[in-house]
Amino acid sequence: MRQLVVGHGLIGSLLAQRLVARGDSVVVATRDGRAVPGAASATADASDAVALSAAAVGADTIFLVTNPPYDRWTEQWPPIFEAAIEAAAASGAALVVMGNLYSYGVPTGPMTETSPETTTEAKGLVRRDGWARVREATAQGRIRGVEVRASDYFGPGAGRNAHLGSDFLGPVLASKTARIIGDADATHSWSYVPDIVATLIAAADHDGHWGRVWHVPSGEPRTRTAIAAEVNSGWGSSGSIRPYPTAMLKAIGLVNGEIREIVASSYQFRTPFVIDSRETERLLGVSATAWAEALRTTVESVRAVG
């Protein structure tokens, strides 16, 4: 099979590796046309329908796994969705979109693949509307599209921008204090990067219904208090965690757009935020990596870096 991966961040790079490893012909499209081991490269801005369509010629699947800066979603996501739809329509490739849980808004229980999209927050509205365009194009018969939604990710390579990344695990392992957003005792689902990639591939391979949402299997939800305690117990550290004061973050957000957007969606860390993926697991045959294995691999990757 020939696959086009649009974006080469943490998820896109592992996705390309996994596709190459199983024998697929892979093209990775980025703005700078960077070389990717085992894959061909293409220079294409994700919002450029002409360039993306050219890169997608002959592709079986377009995996849309790029992600604009947090504070530019409103500006940059709509043309990216439109370009991906146009490229899928022109090439005949299926479109698999990497998504998140923002469109569900403040949850009142576990979020399923069919939960109502009740968000009123700007980033959630952007993601909701983008998926609506993909779903509509699928219903019209122009393309075959799905969206794979994950909760906050963790895993090897998850850096400073990940809530369970190096800025969390590094200080805890060093017996220092990790600063966090929101309530340390709020129950939260965490999606392991290899499980995200496995679900993206399974969604592309599925021969059933298109125009639907899939959820990444993410195991039992955990609080960050419990995760820090588990790291301390398993690796002999004595780290702690402490939330940033909301007032301080809001003040910083006045001059820092990324922080402003983090504050806007911080409800996800102040209330139980739990993903339900049972339907996806049943229909796609995917499952979450055992928590102990996923945490160990992630922690060891942070220790290896330093």
N, C-alpha and C positions, 0 to 999 in steps of 0.2 A: 504493500500500500504506500501511497505517497501522501505525506502529511505536511501541512504548513503550520508552524508554530509562530504566532505573532507575539513577540516579547521574549526577553531572555533574562528575566529576573530569577529569583530563587525557584519559583514554580516552573517557569518556562524552561530553565536550564535542565532541571531534573526530568521534566517531561520529554524534552528532546533526547536526553540520554536513554530513557526507558524505551522510547520508540525506536531509536537506532539499535538498541540491544536486542529487540525482538525481530529485527530485520526489515523494518520499514525504511523507505526513502524519505528523509526529512529535510525540509527547508526551514530555516529560522529567519524570520524577517525582523529587522531592527532598523532604527533610524540611521545607524552608522555602518550597517552591513558587516558587523563583526564576525570573525571566523569562529565557528563552533565545531569542536572535534567530532568527526563522524557524520556531520551534517553539512549540507550546502547552505550558503548564506545569501540573503537578498536584502537590498537597501530599500526600505519602504517605511514611511511614516504611517502609523496605524490609522490616521485620519484621512489618508490620501487614497480615495477609492480606486483611482487609476493604477497607482503603484501596487496597491494590495491585490487588485484583480490580476495584474500581470504576474505577481508572485504566486497566485493561487491556481494558475493554469495547470490542469492535470491533477490537482489535489483531490484526494478523497475526503479530507477533513481540514477545516480551518479551526485551529485552537486559538481562541482570543484570550491570551493570558497577560496582556500588558496592563499597566495600572498608572494613570497619570498622578502627579503630585496631589496630595490630599486637598489642598486649598484651590485646586484648579479643576476639580471634577465637573462643576457646572458648565465650565467653558469647554473642556476637552472631551468629555465622554460622549455627548450627543453625536459629533461628527465621526467618532471612532465606531460607534454602533452602526451608523449609516454606511460607513465605508465597508465594514465587515459584512453587512447584509448585501451590499452591492457586489462585493467580491464573491460571496457564496452564490448569489443568483447568476452571475456571469460565468462562473466556473463549474457550477453543479455540485460543488463540495458541500458537505454537511458543515454546520457551524456549531461549535461547542464553546460556550462562553463561560469563563471563570467568573463566578459571582460570589456574593456574600449575603449576610442576613439582614442588611440594613433596611431593606424595603418592608420588612415585617413591623418595624417600629418597636414601641415598648411592648414586650411580650406579656401575655397574661398566663402563660403556660408554655410547655415545650413547643417549639416551632416545627411543624411538619411541612412536607412538600406542597401541601395544599392550604397552608395557613393564609388568612387574608393579609394583604399588603396594606397596612394601616399607617405607615410612616407619615410624619409631617415635617421631618428634618430634611434639610436640603440635599445632603448626599444620598439619603435613602430615596428621595424623590427622583434623583438622577438615575439611580440604578433601577428603580421601579419602571420608569418611563423607557429606559433603554431595553429592558427585557420585554416590555409591552410591544416595542417595535419588532423585535425578533419573533415574538409569538405571533404577531399579526402577519408578518411576512410568511411565516410557516403555514398559518391558517389559509392564506391566500394561494398557497402552492408555489410561491416564488422560491422558497428555500426549505431546508430541513434544519431546524435549530433547537437547541436545548440550552439550559443554563445549569451549571453545577455550582451549588452554594456551599460554602464552608464557613465555619466559625473562625475565630482568631487562630492563626497558624503558629506552630512551633516545630522545631526539628533542626537538624544540622544546617548551619548557614543562616539561621534566623538571627538577624542582627538587632541593632539598636531600636529600629522602628517596630519590632514585634513586642507585644505586651508580655510574652513569655520567652523573650529572646535574650541576647547577651547582656543587656542592661538590667535584666532581672536575675538571671542565673549567675552572672559574673560576680556581682557583689555578695550574693548569698554564699557562693562557694568560697569567697575570700573572707567570710565571717564579718562582712560589713553590712550596711543597710541599703537595700534596693528600694528606690522610690517608685511608686506606682500611681496609676490613675484609678480613682474610684475606691470602692469598698473591698478591702482585702478578704472579707468573709462572704462576699457575694458568690454564689454558685455560678460557674461558667463552663461552657463546653470549649474544648481545645481541639483543633484539627491538625493532625500530624501531616507534614508536607508529603511524605511518600504515599499516605492514604488519599490525599487530595489528587495527586497525580494518577494513582490507580483508578480513582473514580472518573476522572476526565477521560482516561483511555476506555474504560468500560462503557461510559456513556456514548463515546464515538462508535464503539463496536456493536452496541445494542441494535437489534433489528426490529424493535417494537415501536411504540408511539413516540413521535417527535412533538415539539411545541410544548414541552413540559419542563418542570424543575426537578433536579436530583439533589440530594443532600449527602455530603461527605460523612461516612461513618466516623464518629468522633469519641466513642467510648463513654464512660461515666464522667459526668461533669465534676469539676473539682474547684475548690476555692484556692486562691493564691496563698492563703495562710497554710493550708494543708500541703500544698506543693513545696513551699519553703521548708516546712518541717520534714517532709520526705527527703528533700535534698540534704538537709543537715544531718539527718539520721543515716542516710546512705553513703555520704561522702565525708563525714566527720567534721563538718563545718558548724558554725554557730551564727549564721547570717540572720538578718531580720528584714522586715518590710515595713514601709511607712508611706501612706498616701500623701501626694502633694495636696496642699490646701487649695480648695476650689477657687478661692478669691485670688490667690497668687497666679494660678493658671489663667484665669480670666484677664488679669492684668497683663500678663505676657501676651495673651491672645490679641490684645489691642494692636500689637505691632508685629506679631508673628502669625501668619495665616494658618500654618500647619497646626500650631497649638490651639488656635481658635476652633478649628474643625474637630480636633480631638475632644475638646470640651463639649462641643455640640452633640457628639455621639457618646459621651461618657455614661449615659444612662445604661449602656450595655454592661457596665461594670458596677452599677449601683443596685441592680435588681437581678434575680435569677435569669440567666441567659442561656437557654438549653436547646440544643438541636436534636430533633427526633429524625432518625434516618432509616427507620425500620422498613419502609416501603422500598427505598433505594437498595438496601441490603438484600431484600427478597428478590427484587427484579433484576438487579445487575450482578448479584453474587459477590459483592464486595463486603469487606468487614474492616473494623478498626484494628490497627496493630495493638497488641497488648500494651497497656499503659507502662508497665515496668520496663519493657524493652524500649519503647519510644522515649521515655524519660532518660533512661541510661544512655542511649545513643546520643540524645541531644546534649546532655550534661557533658559527656566525654568529648563531644565536638567543641564545646566551649572551653573545656580544660585544655584541649590540644592547641587552641589558638593562644591561650595564655592567661 
